[in-house]
Structures are given as structure tokens and as C-alpha cells.
């Protein structure tokens, strides 16, 4: 009887789920690369030098026309914004980050999938 209980305890112990830590994937900053592919509703990550008012603009790469512009209050360090592209006709755009004085902070190219 002791052998059966011992075997059952070993079997139950062997069937327990082992908690493995899930790896945290590093987030790629949008302005750290020359070109990025984005989809509608995707979150973009970027760093700001200080807290304040900033503007994110999407500019058509061919015509130079502003397609979209968003003014927001940013915080020092990492910031997250969602990018919506359903209504945009162009596939190749510049993503431009400016401060309140219209000084360019960062610029990159995005390709809409």
C-alpha cells in the first residue's frame, strides 16, 4: 500500500505545471531605425528629452503634404502613441516629431502595410 501511495505522489508531483518566467521582449523605438513598417492601430514607442508639448506629423514622402498631425503633452523618457492609418492613401510617409517651437526632434520613414 505504501508503494502505491508513493507512486501516486510521484505521479502527481510530476504532473504539476512548472512556472517559467515569460521573457520580456525589448521594445524597438520608432525613431531609432531608419525605416519601419506599421499597421493600423499599432503602438509606437519613442523617447522625449523633457516633458512638454510636442507634435507628431505624418507627411507624404512624395508630395510633402501633411497627412496627419497630433499635438500631445509628452513626458520625459519613454512615450507610447497609437498610429492609425486606415484613411491614409500613401504608403510611404515621414513621421516627424517636433517640439512646441517647431524644432525637429526626430524623423523617420514609415511604410504602411
Secondary structure, DSSP 8 states (H G I E B T S, - for coil): -HHHHHHHHHHHHHTS-------------GGGSSEEEE-TTEEEEEEESSSEEEEEEEEETTT--EEEEEEEEE-SEEEEEEE--TT---SEEEEEEEETT--EEEEEEEEE-
